Amino acid sequence: MDGVQIPASAFDTISGSDFSYASFQVADGTHKIESDSGFIAYYYALDQVDSYGLSLTGYDNPVITHLNERPNKEENFKLFPNPAYDLLTIQLPSTALNSDYFTIQVIDVNSKCLINKQINSSQIFSIDVSNLSSGIYFISIKDINNAFIGKSKFCIYQH
């Protein structure tokens, strides 16, 4: 970040996954994030009047792109809005509609499953995330045969 390597010891592994995370406060101004492998960064600015969160991603190259401009290699569905506030909408590809239902799991950064529910087969549906605190979450979707459809990350911002 900004030409300074972040030591591996600054990252915590998320139990039961291939993910790790770290949190940093940054000063006002422009910053550059580079990586030799994929990453996703969330930027939050919180104030009494205005607050926002942005998803910054760099998958196979060090160029930062917006979350929805270039799909995650393991993502086979779209999530919006991201960050979410009370409802997270999921759009599955038409090729995934061979199942009677899907199992949705939402997991926090401490590997705790916060949502585990079955959704009837539909290409577009929403899940209620209003009870989640502000932060980063992981979502995975499996079909009726427990076959993996995809996984992704999303952000919750509660105002």
Backbone as a chain_set.jsonl record, in Angstrom:
{"seq": "MDGVQIPASAFDTISGSDFSYASFQVADGTHKIESDSGFIAYYYALDQVDSYGLSLTGYDNPVITHLNERPNKEENFKLFPNPAYDLLTIQLPSTALNSDYFTIQVIDVNSKCLINKQINSSQIFSIDVSNLSSGIYFISIKDINNAFIGKSKFCIYQH", "coords": {"N": [[0.86, -1.168, 0.0], [0.668, 2.081, -1.001], [3.318, 1.85, -1.834], [4.598, 0.558, 0.223], [5.287, -2.533, 1.622], [2.938, -4.683, 3.063], [3.19, -6.563, 5.915], [2.818, -10.131, 6.192], [2.06, -10.881, 8.71], [0.247, -8.97, 9.478], [-2.174, -9.778, 8.635], [-5.121, -11.68, 9.287], [-6.148, -15.026, 9.215], [-9.094, -16.381, 7.874], [-10.906, -18.678, 9.401], [-11.43, -21.937, 8.126], [-11.497, -21.208, 5.463], [-10.075, -19.93, 2.368], [-9.414, -17.344, 2.662], [-8.067, -14.243, 3.932], [-7.749, -11.38, 6.09], [-7.247, -7.879, 6.757], [-7.262, -4.826, 8.592], [-7.018, -1.339, 8.125], [-6.359, 2.039, 8.971], [-6.419, 4.914, 6.969], [-4.857, 7.939, 5.864], [-6.336, 11.067, 4.775], [-6.619, 11.594, 1.248], [-5.043, 10.405, -1.823], [-4.436, 6.983, -2.488], [-2.449, 4.091, -3.261], [-2.935, 0.748, -4.073], [-1.388, -2.312, -4.441], [-0.872, -5.662, -5.611], [0.477, -8.972, -5.836], [-1.23, -10.966, -6.248], [-4.753, -11.821, -6.31], [-7.14, -9.59, -4.773], [-9.467, -7.928, -2.577], [-10.666, -4.825, -1.569], [-12.207, -2.825, 0.87], [-13.414, 0.363, 1.312], [-14.259, 2.604, 3.771], [-15.922, 5.529, 4.749], [-16.883, 7.352, 7.375], [-19.132, 9.575, 8.915], [-20.878, 12.163, 10.774], [-22.925, 13.213, 9.181], [-22.633, 12.44, 6.389], [-21.858, 9.283, 4.983], [-20.124, 6.53, 3.526], [-19.375, 3.563, 1.6], [-17.023, 1.832, -0.355], [-16.253, -0.608, -2.799], [-13.226, -1.901, -3.735], [-11.324, -3.502, -6.119], [-8.802, -5.81, -7.215], [-8.065, -8.207, -9.235], [-6.563, -10.224, -11.069], [-4.517, -8.637, -11.779], [-2.576, -5.743, -10.828], [-4.179, -3.501, -11.102], [-6.662, -1.398, -9.897], [-10.088, -2.045, -9.939], [-13.637, -1.503, -10.251], [-15.979, -3.317, -8.231], [-18.073, -4.626, -9.722], [-17.205, -4.526, -12.345], [-15.419, -6.423, -13.244], [-15.758, -9.77, -12.995], [-15.428, -11.897, -10.131], [-13.384, -14.772, -10.151], [-14.501, -16.992, -8.905], [-17.076, -16.334, -8.656], [-20.287, -16.828, -9.691], [-22.539, -15.41, -9.99], [-24.432, -12.37, -9.536], [-24.302, -9.668, -7.218], [-26.177, -7.142, -5.649], [-27.494, -4.171, -4.048], [-24.08, -3.195, -3.486], [-22.122, -1.662, -1.318], [-24.659, -3.156, 0.815], [-27.757, -2.404, 2.495], [-30.312, -3.139, 3.717], [-31.568, -5.097, 2.145], [-30.182, -7.611, 0.126], [-29.701, -8.234, -3.164], [-29.667, -10.976, -5.352], [-28.557, -12.214, -8.372], [-28.776, -14.92, -10.361], [-27.081, -16.846, -12.89], [-28.773, -17.971, -15.875], [-28.138, -20.591, -16.382], [-27.953, -21.805, -13.934], [-30.423, -22.506, -13.069], [-31.434, -25.094, -12.807], [-32.225, -26.276, -10.526], [-34.43, -27.068, -7.76], [-34.318, -25.561, -5.461], [-32.065, -23.308, -3.73], [-29.28, -23.187, -1.516], [-28.308, -20.72, 0.65], [-25.575, -19.258, 2.207], [-24.349, -16.985, 4.545], [-21.434, -15.683, 5.79], [-19.437, -14.388, 8.397], [-16.381, -12.429, 8.98], [-15.157, -13.843, 10.963], [-15.655, -16.451, 10.479], [-18.173, -17.292, 11.238], [-21.329, -18.578, 10.621], [-23.959, -16.68, 9.663], [-26.309, -16.449, 8.259], [-28.257, -18.996, 6.974], [-30.036, -20.374, 4.687], [-32.716, -21.731, 2.689], [-33.676, -21.011, -0.606], [-36.318, -20.773, -2.866], [-36.131, -21.834, -6.264], [-35.176, -19.328, -8.411], [-34.269, -16.767, -10.689], [-33.616, -14.17, -9.921], [-33.482, -12.892, -6.697], [-33.988, -11.701, -3.322], [-32.322, -11.314, -0.175], [-32.822, -10.772, 3.294], [-30.739, -8.659, 4.974], [-30.727, -6.944, 7.022], [-30.298, -7.334, 9.733], [-27.599, -7.621, 10.043], [-24.439, -6.368, 11.111], [-22.479, -3.446, 10.251], [-19.913, -4.165, 7.932], [-17.707, -6.622, 6.403], [-18.703, -9.427, 4.51], [-19.048, -12.88, 3.542], [-20.471, -14.814, 0.961], [-22.004, -17.83, -0.021], [-23.349, -20.019, -2.475], [-25.232, -22.886, -3.045], [-26.599, -25.608, -4.956], [-29.581, -27.753, -5.079], [-28.449, -30.278, -4.975], [-26.29, -29.91, -3.425], [-24.218, -28.919, -4.874], [-21.684, -26.672, -5.66], [-22.375, -23.391, -6.563], [-21.324, -20.812, -6.515], [-19.263, -18.26, -4.929], [-18.856, -15.206, -3.129], [-18.071, -11.854, -2.062], [-19.382, -9.322, 0.083], [-20.454, -6.133, 1.277], [-21.763, -4.606, 4.192], [-23.471, -1.778, 5.164], [-24.714, -0.045, 7.742], [-26.704, 2.634, 8.475]], "CA": [[0.0, 0.0, 0.0], [1.481, 3.29, -1.142], [4.713, 1.473, -2.024], [5.121, -0.105, 1.425], [4.758, -3.891, 1.713], [2.232, -4.999, 4.301], [3.682, -7.883, 6.325], [1.821, -11.197, 6.318], [1.609, -10.927, 10.108], [-0.833, -8.002, 9.657], [-3.403, -10.407, 8.168], [-5.692, -12.794, 10.039], [-6.778, -16.02, 8.362], [-10.49, -16.661, 8.185], [-10.966, -20.12, 9.641], [-12.235, -22.728, 7.22], [-11.558, -20.624, 4.118], [-8.801, -19.529, 1.772], [-9.367, -15.887, 2.768], [-7.51, -13.567, 5.098], [-8.14, -9.98, 6.085], [-6.551, -6.924, 7.61], [-7.918, -3.516, 8.621], [-6.07, -0.233, 8.248], [-6.847, 3.405, 8.805], [-5.582, 5.647, 6.033], [-5.006, 9.387, 5.918], [-7.012, 11.666, 3.627], [-5.797, 11.701, 0.05], [-5.016, 9.314, -2.782], [-3.601, 5.86, -2.08], [-2.268, 3.069, -4.286], [-2.878, -0.609, -3.544], [-0.887, -3.25, -5.427], [-0.758, -7.02, -5.108], [0.911, -9.954, -6.831], [-2.329, -11.916, -6.379], [-6.043, -11.166, -6.208], [-7.541, -9.002, -3.503], [-10.594, -7.005, -2.573], [-10.52, -3.85, -0.493], [-13.389, -2.013, 1.137], [-13.073, 1.663, 1.871], [-15.381, 3.207, 4.473], [-15.77, 6.871, 5.297], [-18.025, 7.534, 8.262], [-19.234, 10.922, 9.473], [-22.186, 12.396, 11.38], [-23.913, 13.542, 8.154], [-22.422, 11.608, 5.204], [-21.027, 8.102, 5.132], [-20.204, 5.672, 2.353], [-18.431, 2.461, 1.488], [-16.695, 1.496, -1.733], [-15.537, -1.852, -3.037], [-12.099, -1.733, -4.648], [-10.824, -4.843, -6.362], [-7.732, -6.06, -8.156], [-8.093, -9.659, -9.26], [-5.38, -10.879, -11.614], [-3.471, -7.654, -12.018], [-2.572, -4.771, -9.75], [-5.018, -2.346, -11.386], [-7.893, -1.381, -9.128], [-11.3, -1.915, -10.732], [-14.846, -1.545, -9.442], [-16.386, -4.693, -7.933], [-18.915, -5.253, -10.732], [-16.64, -4.397, -13.679], [-14.709, -7.64, -13.598], [-16.269, -10.742, -12.033], [-14.553, -12.772, -9.371], [-13.277, -16.075, -10.811], [-15.349, -17.983, -8.242], [-18.422, -15.79, -8.592], [-21.111, -17.215, -10.817], [-23.782, -14.684, -9.781], [-24.233, -10.947, -9.262], [-24.862, -9.156, -5.972], [-26.367, -5.693, -5.626], [-26.391, -3.213, -4.102], [-22.902, -3.539, -2.705], [-22.626, -2.177, -0.041], [-26.093, -3.323, 1.024], [-28.265, -1.801, 3.729], [-31.298, -4.018, 4.331], [-31.797, -6.224, 1.25], [-29.124, -7.935, -0.832], [-30.305, -8.907, -4.307], [-28.79, -11.946, -5.991], [-28.98, -12.601, -9.715], [-28.096, -16.13, -10.796], [-27.109, -17.059, -14.341], [-29.863, -18.876, -16.262], [-27.625, -21.97, -16.357], [-28.045, -22.334, -12.569], [-31.827, -22.692, -12.705], [-31.817, -26.502, -12.908], [-32.443, -26.752, -9.166], [-35.689, -26.658, -7.137], [-33.994, -24.527, -4.48], [-30.656, -23.016, -3.49], [-28.903, -22.919, -0.132], [-27.522, -19.5, 0.768], [-24.897, -19.087, 3.491], [-23.617, -15.737, 4.743], [-20.436, -15.95, 6.824], [-18.687, -13.18, 8.741], [-14.928, -12.557, 8.888], [-14.71, -14.78, 11.992], [-16.127, -17.764, 10.02], [-19.458, -17.625, 11.847], [-22.437, -18.577, 9.667], [-25.011, -15.817, 10.189], [-27.533, -16.752, 7.509], [-28.224, -20.292, 6.297], [-31.433, -20.568, 4.329], [-33.036, -22.235, 1.361], [-34.453, -20.102, -1.435], [-36.91, -21.446, -4.024], [-35.445, -21.54, -7.513], [-35.532, -18.081, -9.087], [-33.036, -16.174, -11.194], [-33.333, -12.976, -9.121], [-34.158, -12.896, -5.414], [-33.327, -10.871, -2.313], [-32.296, -11.816, 1.192], [-32.826, -9.718, 4.304], [-29.468, -8.551, 5.687], [-30.874, -5.786, 7.913], [-29.832, -7.648, 11.09], [-26.139, -7.703, 10.051], [-23.714, -5.142, 11.441], [-21.605, -2.941, 9.19], [-18.706, -4.965, 7.798], [-17.483, -7.441, 5.224], [-19.281, -10.753, 4.642], [-18.841, -13.822, 2.442], [-21.701, -15.518, 0.637], [-21.849, -18.976, -0.918], [-24.623, -20.543, -2.945], [-25.173, -24.267, -3.528], [-27.882, -26.058, -5.491], [-30.293, -28.803, -4.345], [-27.541, -31.423, -4.823], [-25.148, -29.396, -2.675], [-23.161, -28.539, -5.813], [-21.268, -25.291, -5.476], [-22.678, -22.469, -7.666], [-20.346, -19.738, -6.462], [-19.103, -17.517, -3.685], [-18.468, -13.821, -3.353], [-17.953, -11.022, -0.873], [-20.176, -8.113, 0.026], [-20.271, -5.201, 2.38], [-22.979, -4.078, 4.805], [-23.324, -0.476, 5.818], [-25.924, 0.355, 8.452], [-26.643, 4.058, 8.85]], "C": [[0.906, 1.23, 0.0], [2.969, 2.976, -1.204], [5.347, 0.774, -0.834], [4.475, -1.484, 1.522], [4.108, -4.103, 3.075], [2.662, -6.398, 4.719], [2.541, -8.883, 6.478], [1.264, -11.253, 7.733], [0.477, -9.934, 10.387], [-2.193, -8.595, 9.291], [-3.817, -11.55, 9.095], [-6.372, -13.731, 9.051], [-8.208, -16.232, 8.824], [-10.628, -18.18, 8.235], [-11.896, -20.811, 8.662], [-12.341, -22.168, 5.81], [-10.15, -20.358, 3.609], [-8.578, -18.025, 1.903], [-8.604, -15.439, 4.011], [-7.89, -12.102, 4.983], [-7.248, -9.167, 7.002], [-7.314, -5.614, 7.545], [-6.869, -2.446, 8.862], [-6.828, 1.079, 8.203], [-5.879, 4.105, 7.874], [-5.871, 7.133, 6.163], [-5.797, 9.866, 4.706], [-6.058, 11.695, 2.447], [-5.893, 10.475, -0.821], [-4.042, 8.239, -2.32], [-3.534, 4.838, -3.207], [-2.122, 1.72, -3.608], [-2.43, -1.511, -4.685], [-0.757, -4.621, -4.784], [-0.252, -7.924, -6.219], [-0.124, -11.057, -6.99], [-3.629, -11.154, -6.155], [-6.321, -10.609, -4.824], [-8.836, -8.236, -3.689], [-10.389, -6.1, -1.376], [-11.833, -3.096, -0.35], [-12.924, -0.742, 1.815], [-14.333, 2.246, 2.491], [-14.998, 4.613, 4.895], [-17.035, 7.134, 6.107], [-17.975, 8.921, 8.881], [-20.623, 11.067, 10.082], [-23.279, 12.611, 10.33], [-23.818, 12.617, 6.953], [-21.524, 10.434, 5.537], [-21.168, 7.269, 3.868], [-19.174, 4.576, 2.44], [-18.237, 2.138, 0.024], [-15.981, 0.164, -1.779], [-14.458, -1.575, -4.065], [-11.508, -3.107, -4.878], [-9.679, -4.844, -7.348], [-7.547, -7.56, -8.213], [-6.792, -10.265, -9.769], [-4.252, -9.908, -11.924], [-3.583, -6.57, -10.962], [-3.454, -3.553, -9.988], [-6.305, -2.456, -10.583], [-9.056, -1.206, -10.088], [-12.487, -1.941, -9.786], [-15.312, -2.995, -9.312], [-17.151, -5.347, -9.074], [-18.352, -5.151, -12.145], [-15.982, -5.679, -14.151], [-15.089, -8.72, -12.601], [-15.17, -11.561, -11.366], [-14.532, -14.134, -10.066], [-14.219, -17.109, -10.196], [-16.795, -17.515, -8.16], [-19.176, -16.165, -9.85], [-22.481, -16.569, -10.672], [-23.429, -13.233, -9.49], [-24.917, -10.581, -7.962], [-25.045, -7.652, -6.108], [-27.482, -5.368, -4.644], [-25.235, -3.692, -3.231], [-22.088, -2.265, -2.498], [-24.152, -2.216, 0.007], [-26.489, -2.689, 2.354], [-29.251, -2.736, 4.427], [-31.627, -5.239, 3.472], [-30.611, -6.38, 0.319], [-29.789, -8.74, -1.942], [-29.263, -9.773, -4.994], [-29.384, -12.299, -7.343], [-28.13, -13.771, -10.172], [-28.079, -16.192, -12.32], [-28.212, -18.059, -14.683], [-29.42, -20.338, -16.235], [-27.74, -22.597, -14.97], [-29.472, -22.709, -12.183], [-32.323, -24.123, -12.868], [-32.219, -27.076, -11.559], [-33.795, -26.264, -8.636], [-35.476, -25.555, -6.108], [-32.479, -24.373, -4.384], [-30.452, -22.818, -1.997], [-27.949, -21.737, -0.125], [-26.889, -19.49, 2.151], [-24.162, -17.753, 3.472], [-22.74, -15.937, 5.968], [-19.681, -14.657, 7.116], [-17.179, -13.453, 8.695], [-14.346, -13.464, 9.964], [-15.193, -16.2, 11.713], [-17.422, -18.213, 10.68], [-20.547, -17.503, 10.786], [-23.598, -17.801, 10.281], [-26.352, -16.026, 9.492], [-27.31, -18.087, 6.807], [-29.664, -20.614, 5.947], [-31.573, -21.108, 2.923], [-33.96, -21.243, 0.669], [-35.022, -20.917, -2.592], [-36.231, -20.958, -5.295], [-36.026, -20.299, -8.194], [-34.237, -17.447, -9.554], [-32.635, -14.944, -10.384], [-34.146, -13.065, -7.837], [-33.36, -12.048, -4.438], [-33.348, -11.593, -0.978], [-32.203, -10.625, 2.132], [-31.496, -9.74, 5.056], [-29.512, -7.406, 6.707], [-30.384, -6.055, 9.328], [-28.31, -7.764, 11.181], [-25.533, -6.351, 10.384], [-22.891, -4.689, 10.242], [-20.345, -3.793, 9.141], [-18.671, -5.736, 6.497], [-18.01, -8.85, 5.502], [-18.984, -11.578, 3.39], [-20.149, -14.561, 2.22], [-21.362, -16.69, -0.276], [-23.241, -19.501, -1.254], [-24.384, -21.944, -3.496], [-26.559, -24.66, -4.025], [-28.453, -27.193, -4.641], [-29.421, -30.034, -4.089], [-26.28, -31.069, -4.054], [-23.954, -29.097, -3.581], [-22.936, -27.035, -5.71], [-21.597, -24.46, -6.72], [-21.668, -21.334, -7.685], [-20.247, -19.128, -5.081], [-18.632, -16.113, -4.031], [-18.347, -13.12, -2.009], [-18.886, -9.832, -1.03], [-19.998, -7.332, 1.323], [-21.636, -4.756, 2.887], [-22.613, -2.734, 5.434], [-24.663, -0.126, 6.434], [-25.777, 1.805, 8.898], [-27.448, 4.341, 10.069]], "O": [[1.771, 1.399, 0.859], [3.79, 3.737, -0.691], [6.528, 0.43, -0.883], [3.249, -1.595, 1.507], [4.672, -3.741, 4.108], [2.509, -7.338, 3.939], [1.429, -8.512, 6.852], [0.111, -11.637, 7.928], [-0.187, -10.036, 11.418], [-3.234, -8.009, 9.588], [-2.977, -12.285, 9.615], [-7.088, -13.284, 8.155], [-8.491, -16.258, 10.022], [-10.482, -18.865, 7.223], [-13.003, -20.343, 8.397], [-13.192, -22.609, 5.037], [-9.167, -20.538, 4.327], [-7.642, -17.489, 1.31], [-8.513, -16.164, 5.002], [-8.3, -11.635, 3.92], [-6.589, -9.697, 7.896], [-7.952, -5.325, 6.533], [-5.962, -2.607, 9.679], [-7.818, 1.213, 7.484], [-4.666, 3.919, 7.971], [-6.977, 7.537, 6.522], [-5.912, 9.143, 3.716], [-4.844, 11.806, 2.618], [-6.729, 9.602, -0.588], [-2.958, 8.542, -1.823], [-4.459, 4.733, -4.012], [-1.31, 1.549, -2.698], [-3.014, -1.485, -5.768], [-0.558, -4.738, -3.574], [-0.514, -7.682, -7.397], [0.072, -11.984, -7.777], [-3.602, -9.963, -5.842], [-5.795, -11.102, -3.826], [-9.247, -7.935, -4.81], [-9.988, -6.549, -0.302], [-12.486, -2.772, -1.342], [-12.143, -0.771, 2.766], [-15.359, 2.37, 1.822], [-13.877, 4.853, 5.345], [-18.137, 7.135, 5.558], [-16.921, 9.387, 9.315], [-21.462, 10.18, 9.92], [-24.43, 12.236, 10.552], [-24.832, 12.058, 6.534], [-20.551, 10.57, 6.28], [-22.211, 7.296, 3.214], [-18.232, 4.636, 3.23], [-19.19, 2.168, -0.754], [-15.19, -0.153, -0.891], [-14.746, -1.069, -5.149], [-11.215, -3.815, -3.914], [-9.595, -3.976, -8.217], [-6.927, -8.135, -7.318], [-5.997, -10.769, -8.976], [-3.153, -10.323, -12.292], [-4.596, -6.491, -10.267], [-3.478, -2.649, -9.153], [-6.96, -3.498, -10.592], [-9.027, -0.329, -10.952], [-12.352, -2.36, -8.636], [-15.059, -3.808, -10.201], [-16.909, -6.516, -9.375], [-18.979, -5.656, -13.076], [-15.992, -5.979, -15.345], [-14.753, -8.583, -11.424], [-14.138, -11.868, -11.962], [-15.575, -14.599, -10.526], [-14.686, -18.008, -10.894], [-17.65, -18.235, -7.644], [-18.74, -15.848, -10.957], [-23.475, -17.102, -11.165], [-22.271, -12.905, -9.231], [-25.979, -11.111, -7.637], [-24.166, -6.962, -6.624], [-28.35, -6.211, -4.419], [-25.426, -4.515, -2.335], [-21.417, -1.823, -3.431], [-24.838, -1.436, -0.653], [-25.648, -2.47, 3.226], [-29.057, -3.087, 5.59], [-31.932, -6.304, 4.008], [-30.096, -5.397, -0.214], [-30.369, -9.796, -1.693], [-28.121, -9.356, -5.192], [-30.562, -12.638, -7.449], [-26.919, -13.642, -10.349], [-28.97, -15.646, -12.971], [-28.549, -18.909, -13.858], [-30.254, -21.23, -16.079], [-27.632, -23.817, -14.846], [-29.7, -23.186, -11.072], [-33.521, -24.34, -13.049], [-32.526, -28.264, -11.468], [-34.257, -25.185, -9.008], [-36.351, -24.713, -5.904], [-31.719, -25.199, -4.89], [-31.345, -22.34, -1.297], [-26.92, -21.745, -0.8], [-27.575, -19.687, 3.154], [-23.451, -17.429, 2.521], [-23.218, -16.307, 7.04], [-19.326, -13.918, 6.198], [-16.754, -14.571, 8.407], [-13.171, -13.823, 9.897], [-15.151, -17.058, 12.595], [-17.732, -19.404, 10.678], [-20.678, -16.468, 10.133], [-24.156, -18.212, 11.298], [-27.407, -15.8, 10.085], [-26.301, -18.283, 6.13], [-30.43, -21.071, 6.796], [-30.684, -20.967, 2.084], [-34.893, -20.709, 1.268], [-34.291, -21.671, -3.233], [-35.81, -19.804, -5.383], [-37.215, -20.242, -8.507], [-33.211, -17.574, -8.887], [-31.446, -14.699, -10.18], [-35.357, -13.287, -7.878], [-32.202, -11.715, -4.691], [-34.255, -12.371, -0.683], [-31.589, -9.607, 1.813], [-31.166, -10.734, 5.703], [-28.475, -6.956, 7.194], [-30.08, -5.113, 10.06], [-27.775, -7.981, 12.268], [-26.056, -5.311, 9.984], [-22.638, -5.47, 9.325], [-19.768, -4.112, 10.181], [-19.498, -5.531, 5.608], [-17.798, -9.4, 6.583], [-18.707, -11.033, 2.321], [-20.852, -14.896, 3.173], [-20.543, -16.566, -1.187], [-24.169, -19.44, -0.448], [-23.474, -22.172, -4.294], [-27.568, -24.115, -3.576], [-27.882, -27.554, -3.612], [-29.625, -30.749, -3.107], [-25.318, -31.837, -4.034], [-22.816, -29.03, -3.116], [-23.879, -26.245, -5.678], [-21.146, -24.791, -7.817], [-21.204, -20.933, -8.753], [-21.035, -19.433, -4.186], [-18.075, -15.877, -5.104], [-18.505, -13.736, -0.955], [-19.149, -9.386, -2.147], [-19.462, -7.829, 2.313], [-22.559, -4.553, 2.099], [-21.605, -2.588, 6.125], [-25.644, 0.068, 5.717], [-24.838, 2.154, 9.614], [-27.506, 5.485, 10.519]]}, "num_chains": 1, "name": "protein.A"}
